[in-house]
């Protein structure tokens, strides 16, 4: 099966994850704005990575614009944000607000924790983060917002890599679609 990885990030965590995943799966890696749909829609599956900025996926608009081309693909979506994956309510909200409903059922979604490096933020992003921290009640979350944190680790990609490898190993029908029926 042929695949590709497309991503968009802001401060480097999404790019780092994209490079690690691309290396691990031997996939070509592209920023979303560096190729056209006719270049990527020839693939059987797509790994899509996006960071979250102000509650929105940076690839939100891209996903919506490309729904017709994505409907017949296996999609593995990784979302990079400050919110830990175990904060189910928050991550569910991110998905509901950003992933078009028609794509949600065919996406396998992974949350990968990102990083905040205070000195690397634009002055506006730094100001907005300071203001948000004032209203945050969780002391650990507030600490991460005021002092920064780095949760970008290569081992975070393993569940996604294993899920893609499982699909890659499926037999393919004459139409080039994975045969998930379990019969030979």
C-alpha positions in Angstrom: 0.0 0.0 0.0 1.2 3.4 -0.9 1.1 6.2 1.7 2.1 9.8 2.3 2.4 12.1 5.4 1.1 15.6 5.3 1.4 18.0 8.2 1.2 21.6 9.4 2.6 23.0 12.6 3.6 26.3 14.1 6.6 25.9 16.5 8.2 22.6 15.4 6.7 19.8 17.5 4.4 18.6 14.7 7.3 18.7 12.2 9.4 16.7 14.6 6.7 14.0 14.9 6.1 14.1 11.2 9.8 13.4 10.5 9.9 10.6 13.0 6.8 9.0 11.7 7.9 9.4 8.1 11.3 7.8 8.9 9.7 4.9 10.8 7.1 4.1 8.1 9.4 5.1 5.1 6.8 7.7 3.9 7.4 10.9 2.0 6.7 13.8 4.3 5.3 17.1 3.0 4.0 20.4 4.5 0.3 20.7 3.4 1.0 23.8 1.3 3.8 22.2 -0.7 1.8 19.8 -2.8 -1.5 19.7 -4.7 -4.4 17.2 -4.2 -3.6 15.4 -7.4 -0.2 14.7 -6.1 -1.3 13.2 -2.8 -4.6 11.6 -3.7 -2.9 8.7 -5.6 -2.1 7.1 -2.2 -4.0 4.4 -0.4 -3.6 6.0 3.0 -2.6 9.4 4.4 -1.1 10.2 7.7 -2.1 13.8 8.5 -0.5 15.8 11.3 -1.7 19.1 12.7 -1.0 21.2 15.7 -3.7 23.0 17.6 -3.6 26.8 17.9 -6.2 28.6 19.9 -8.3 25.5 20.0 -8.3 25.0 16.2 -6.4 22.5 14.1 -4.1 24.4 11.7 -5.3 21.9 9.1 -9.0 22.5 9.8 -9.6 24.4 6.6 -7.5 22.0 4.6 -9.5 19.0 5.8 -12.8 20.7 4.9 -11.5 21.7 1.4 -10.3 18.2 0.7 -13.2 16.1 1.9 -14.1 14.7 -1.5 -10.5 13.4 -2.0 -10.2 12.1 1.5 -13.4 10.1 1.6 -12.0 7.0 -0.1 -8.7 7.0 1.9 -7.5 5.4 5.1 -6.7 8.4 7.3 -4.5 8.4 10.3 -4.7 11.8 12.0 -2.3 12.9 14.6 -3.1 16.0 16.6 -0.3 17.8 18.5 -1.3 20.0 21.4 -0.5 20.9 25.0 -3.5 18.9 26.2 -2.6 15.4 27.4 -4.4 12.6 25.6 -5.9 11.3 28.9 -8.0 14.5 29.3 -10.7 12.8 27.3 -13.3 15.7 27.5 -10.9 18.2 26.1 -9.5 16.0 23.3 -13.0 15.0 22.4 -13.9 18.7 22.1 -10.9 19.3 19.8 -12.0 16.5 17.5 -15.7 17.6 17.5 -14.8 21.2 16.7 -12.2 20.5 14.1 -12.6 17.2 12.3 -15.5 17.3 9.8 -18.2 14.8 10.9 -18.1 13.0 7.6 -14.4 12.2 8.1 -14.5 11.3 11.8 -15.6 7.7 11.3 -12.9 6.9 8.8 -10.0 8.6 10.7 -7.9 6.9 13.3 -7.0 9.8 15.6 -4.0 10.0 17.9 -3.1 12.8 20.3 0.6 13.6 20.7 1.6 15.9 23.4 3.6 18.9 22.2 5.8 21.5 23.8 5.8 25.1 24.8 9.1 26.9 24.8 8.3 30.3 26.2 11.3 32.1 24.6 10.3 30.8 21.2 6.8 32.2 21.2 5.8 35.3 19.4 5.1 38.2 21.7 1.4 37.9 21.0 1.3 34.1 21.6 3.3 34.7 24.8 0.8 37.3 26.0 -2.2 35.2 25.2 -0.7 32.2 27.1 0.0 34.4 30.1 -3.6 35.6 30.1 -4.9 32.1 29.7 -2.7 30.9 32.6 -4.3 33.5 34.9 -7.7 31.7 34.5 -6.3 28.2 34.8 -7.1 26.4 38.0 -4.9 23.3 37.6 -1.5 24.1 39.1 0.4 21.7 36.8 -1.3 23.1 33.7 -0.6 26.7 34.9 3.1 25.8 35.4 3.3 24.5 31.9 1.7 27.6 30.5 4.0 30.0 32.5 7.3 28.0 32.5 6.9 25.8 29.4 7.3 22.1 28.9 8.5 19.6 26.4 6.6 16.3 26.0 7.8 15.6 22.5 9.2 12.1 22.6 9.8 9.6 19.9 8.0 6.8 21.8 4.8 8.8 21.6 4.5 7.8 17.9 4.4 4.1 18.5 0.6 3.6 18.6 0.2 5.5 15.4 3.1 3.6 13.7 1.7 0.3 14.8 -1.8 1.2 13.5 -0.4 2.2 10.1 1.7 -1.0 9.9 -1.4 -3.1 10.6 -3.3 -1.6 7.7 -0.2 -1.8 5.4 -0.1 -5.5 6.1 -3.7 -6.2 5.1 -4.2 -7.8 1.7 -5.4 -5.5 -1.0 -8.4 -6.0 -3.3 -8.3 -5.6 -7.1 -9.5 -2.0 -6.6 -6.4 -1.3 -4.5 -8.5 -1.1 -1.3 -7.4 -3.0 1.9 -9.4 -6.2 2.3 -10.5 -6.0 6.0 -13.0 -8.9 5.7 -10.5 -11.3 7.2 -10.9 -13.9 4.4 -8.2 -14.9 2.0 
